[in-house]
Amino acid sequence: MAQIILNGTKKDVPDNTTLDALISAMELPKFFVVEKNLKIIYKEDYKNHVLKDGDTLEIASFCGGG
């Protein structure tokens, strides 16, 4: 198991979990952005990012308003 920090909360994920697999398991709105260890990750790269112990993720969604 690897322990990551997701939006400020510690979370255990199985070894070799990709960012794509983590996001697929979450109920996220249509538009969101992912930051891993202070770097923005582009959607096409989610499959290439294997989560490691100590990784910090911030996932933020967009909302409109006026």
N, C-alpha and C positions, 0 to 999 in steps of 0.2 A: 504494500500500500504506500501511496505517496500522500503527504499532507500538503495541501495548497491553501492559499488564502483567497477566497472568492468574495469580492465586495466587502472586505473587512472581517469575514467570518472564516474560521478554520474549517476545512472540509477534507475528508479522506476520499481519495479516488484510487481505483485499482491501478497497479503498475501498468505502464504502457498505454494509458488512456490518452487519446488525442483530444485536442481542443474541439475538433469536429464532433466527436462522440459525446463530450460533455455538453456542448451546446444542443445537440440533438435530443438529449435527455431532459433538457430544461424547457419550460414553457415561456418562451420569449416573444415579445411583440415583433412585428414585421421588420421594423428598423431598429438596429442597435449597433453599437461599436464595442470592440473588444480590445483591451489593453493588457498585455502580458509583460510583466516586469518593466513597466514604464514605456513600452513600445506598442504602437498600434499594430494590430495584426489584420491583414486583409482577408476577406472571406475566402478567396481562392487558396489561401495558405493554411486554413484551419486544419486540414488533413496532415500537414507536414509538421505540426507542432505537438510533440509528445509532452505531456505534463510531467514535471519532475518535482520531487520533494522540495518545498520552499518557494515554488512559483507563486507569484501574486497576480491575480486576475481582477480586473475591474470591467464589468459589463454594464454599459449605460444605454438606455433607450432614449429615443427622441419623442418629444410630444409637442404638438403645435398649440398655439394659443394666440390670443390677440389682446 
